[in-house]
Amino acid sequence: MKFIHHVLFWAKNPGNQAEVAQLRKAIVELGKLPMIQMVHVGSPVVTEFDKSVTDGSYSISVVMVFESAEKENEYLHHPLHLKFINENKHLWGKVTVTDSIA
């Protein structure tokens, strides 16, 4: 069983490339925590084929894979995740989280 944690970040100042890069770097560092099995940090892509149904308004997409909901909960309460939020929350205007299990 896999637990998928998908987060979309909308940068507070999307035109400020330094701020977006800072946020992206901090997210990549979070992906190194041992309870995370896989991480993908990406940018929006909207193709001509699917532009009518694809939301490309976010700045950064993060997909993390955990072996269980318990491991994801461990991540959510980990001191480095809490530090990430504290040190970077000024960089985003909106965040959405979608979790799923496979």
N, C-alpha and C positions, 0 to 999 in steps of 0.2 A: 504494500500500500504506500502511495506517495501523497504527500500533502503539498499543495502548490500555493504559494503566497505571491500574489501579483499586485504591485503597487505602481500607480501612475502619479508622477509629480508634475505640477504646473509651476514653473519658476515664477517668483514674484516679479522679477524683471527679466523676461525672456530674451530681451535684446542685449543684455549684459552677459557677454560670453564668458567673462571671468567668473561671474557668480554661478553660471550654469556649470562651468568646468569644475568649480570648487565643490558643488553639490554632487556632481558625477563622481569625482575622485573619492569623496567621503562614502558614497554608496558602494563603490568598488571595494573599498577597504572593509566595509561591513561583510561583504561576500566571502571574506577569508575566515569567518568564524567557523569553528569545527563542526557545529551541528548542521550546517548548510551543506547539502550534498551537491548542489549545482546552483549556479547563479548566472543570469543573463541580464546585462545592463544595456539598454538600447535607446535609440532615438526614433521618433515617429517617421513612418514611411506610408505615404498614400499613393497608390498607383492609379492609373487611369481606369483600370478594370474594376476596382472596388471602392472608388472614391465616394460613391453615394452612401456607403455603409461604414466607412472607416473613419474613426475619430483620430485626427492627427493634431489635435489642439494641445496635447500635453508636451512637456519638455523632455522627460526621462521616464522610461519604463523599466521596471525591475521585476524579474521573475526569479523566485527562490524555491528550490525543491528541498523538502524535508522528508525524513522517513515516517514521520507521524505528526499529529497535531500537538503532541507533547513536546516534540523537538522544536516546533515552531513557537510554542509558548515559552520554552527555554530561551530561544532567540529574542522574543519580544521583551523579556525581563532581564536580558543580559546587560551588564553595565556598559558595554561598548555601544549597544543599540540605544540605550537611554542617553548616553553621551552624544551620540550622533544626532538624536532629536534635539537635545538642548543646544548644541553648537551650530545646527544647520537650519532650524525651523524658520529663521528669518529669511531664508533663501527661497521658500516656496509660498505660494499663495493658496494652493489647493492640493490636497492629496486624496486619492481614492485607493481603497484596498479591496481586492477580490480574492477570497480564499476558496480552494476547491480540493477535493480528495479524489484520487483515482485508484 
